[in-house]
Amino acid sequence: MTPMIDAPAIDPVRPRRARPAARAAATLAGLCAALALGGCGTSQPGPISASELAEAQTFPYFRVYWVGPSFDGQPLAAADGLKSYDPGVGDGVYYGDCVQGKGLFGGGSSCPLPLQVTTVIYVRHSNSSFGAQRNLLLRGVPATAYNGGRALEIYSGRVAIDIFSDTPAHALQAAAQLRPLNAPGSASGDLPLPVYCPGLWGPIEARLARVLDGLPGHACQQATAEEAYIKQVNGRA
């Protein structure tokens, strides 16, 4: 394992990335059309190569998550690693037999992957663009389920862990199996609490509210105070 080093600076005015909710809707529509016409391609890349896995396991900037060498019988087929790292998208791992490329949706236009897990340094944003969603606690940390439960955004440490799956059951199964790829750790127990206040949208149950109130450094109280100050300065109080 490689010691964590500071990630490259990210331009604060650059969007964190294209919002997964909007891209998910368009991509899933395309996938459904492709599947109706011809189904998944016959190409089966097989498990990830030892060199590609080693590159991912030595990614130095932050903790990257995966669910192990396979998921529900499907092999880990690809991982981003350092060479293809894009700060705006994060670092991803891809499970299944039809990985066509790396990025937000590795299944391309002809085959939905059973699972993709992407870890990205969190930049505060509102989750309102996710559409219909539900806030919940997963592995002891705040999370949001959207896209009919097939997508999860989980907030931990300095990062957000985005899970994209083919079914809600697979998404929750993956959340339960998350573990660090490039650092010590296991799938048992809670994930580290986020050091920031996630921009949750919609109802927040009491148990989740207590966790948010107890985040390190009073992150949510500070975020609320900063937002109130900005509104006051801009005359919108």
N, C-alpha and C positions, 0 to 999 in steps of 0.2 A: 504494500500500500504506500502511496505517496503522501507526504505531509501536505495539508491544505495551505495554499498561498493566496494572496489577494487576487481577486478576479480583475480583469481589465476594466477600466472605468467605463461606465455606460452613460452615454449622453442623456442627461435628464429630460431633454425635450423630445427624445426619440420615443415613440410608443413602445411599450414593453414587447408587443407583438400583435399581429392581427388577432382579434378576440376569438378564442376558440369556439364560442357559441355560434357566432355568425358563420364561421368557416365550417363548423360541424354540420350545420343545416344544409349548406350548399353541397358539401362533399358527400354526405350521406344520400342526398337526392341523386347525385351522380352515380354513386355506388349501386343504389337500388336499380337504376335504369340499366347499368351495365350488367348486373347480375340477371336481370330479367331477359336480356338479349342473349347472353352467352355464358354466364357463370364465371367462376374464377379461372384464371389462366392455369395451364398445366405445369408451369415452371415451379420447381420446388427447390429453393436454395439450400435447404438443410440447416443444421446448426451453425452458429457463428464460428468463425475460425479462431484458433488459439491466439494469433497475433492481434486480431481486432478486439477480442475480449481483454487481452492484456493492456491494450491502449486505454480501453474504458476503465479498467481497474486502477490505472495510474492517473486518471484525470485529476488535476491539481487544485482547481479553483474553489470547489465546494462539494459537499456530499451529494452524490448522485444515487438515486434509488432504483432498485429492480426487484423482481420477485423470485430470483433464482435462475438456474440454467434452463428451466422449462416452466410452462404454465398450463395446467389442465391438459397435459399431454402434448402441448405444442412447444417446439424448441425455441430458445432465444436465437433469433436469426440474424440480428444486426444490432449494433450500438454505435452511437455517434463518436465518442472519444474526443480527444483534443483537436485533431486535425480538422474535423468538420464542425467544431463548436461555433455556434452563432449566439452571442449574448442575448439577442432579441427573441430567440426561440428556446434556448436552453439545450440540455443534453438529454438524448432519448435512448431508450431501449425498445426493441420491437420483437414481438413473438408471433409465430405463425409460419405458414409455408408459402406465402405469396408476397413477401416484402419486395416492393419494387423501387423504393428509394427512401432516403432519410428525410426527416422534416416533421411538420406537425401531423401529417397523416401518411404513414409509411406504406399503406396498402395501395396507394395510387388510385387509379380510376376503375379498376376491375375486381378488386377483392378487399373486403374489410378485414382488418386484422382482428384476431380475438383479443389482443391486448397491446397497447403502447403506453409506456410510462415516460413522461418527460419531466425533468427537474430544471427549474429556472430560478435565478435570483429574483426575489419578489420586489416589484415596484408597485406602490400603492395605487389602486384603481377601484372603481365601483363595479360591483358584480351585476349591476342593473342590465348590462348588455347580454347576460346569460339567458335572458328570457325566464320562462317558468323554472323555478329552482327551489331547493330546500336546504336550509342551513342545519348542520348536525355536528355531532362530535364523532370522530373516528380515531381510534388509537389514542384517545385522550387529548386530541387537538381539534381546533375548528376546521370545518370542511364545508364545501358546497356541492350538492348533487344537482345536475342539470342534464339537458338533452334526454329527458325521459329516464334519468338514472344511469344512463350508459357512460356518462362523463362525471368525474369527480375532480375537484381542486382541493387539495389538502395543504394546510399551512403549518410549516414546521421550520424551526431554526431561522435561517435567513432566506429560505427558499419556499417556492410553491411546488407541489408535486401534482402534476396533471395526469390523470388516468383516463384513457380513451379505450372503450371496450365495446364488444358487440352486443352485450346484454347487461342489464343492471346487476344480475347475480355475479357475473364475471367481474364487474367493476368493484363490488364489495369484497369479493374473494381476493382480488388483487390488493386492495387496501389492507386486508388482514395479513397479507404475506409480504408487505413491503419491508425491505432491509437495505442497508447501504451496500453499494457495489464497490466503492473505492475507499472504504473506511471500515473499522471494526463495527460489529453490530449484528443484531438478529431480528427475526420477525416477531419475537415475543415482547410483550410489554408495550408501553406507550411510546410514541414518537416525542422528540424534543419539542417543547412549546415554542411557538414563533416569538421572535424578538420584536415584531412589528404588530400593528393592529390591522387585520385583514378587512378589506372593504366589503363586508357582508351586506346583502340587500334582502329585505323582507323580514318576516318574523324570526325572533331569536328566543328559543326556549330558555327557561330559568337556569338549567344546568350549564348550557353553553354560555349564557351571560356571566355566570360565576367564573368560568374559565377565562373569558375575555377580560373581566375585571382584575384577574390575578396574573395577567401576562407580565413577563419581566420588564422592569423599568416603567411600570404603569403605562404601557404602550398605547392602549386605547384611550385612557384619560388624556394623555398628551396629544393624541391625534384629534380628539374632540376639541381640546382647547385651541389647537392650531387652526382648525377649521373655523371656529367661532371668531378667532382674531382676524383671519383673512376676510370673513364676511363683514366684520366691523370696519376694517380698513377700506373695503370696497363699498361701504355704505349699504350693505344688504342685511344688516342685523335686524 
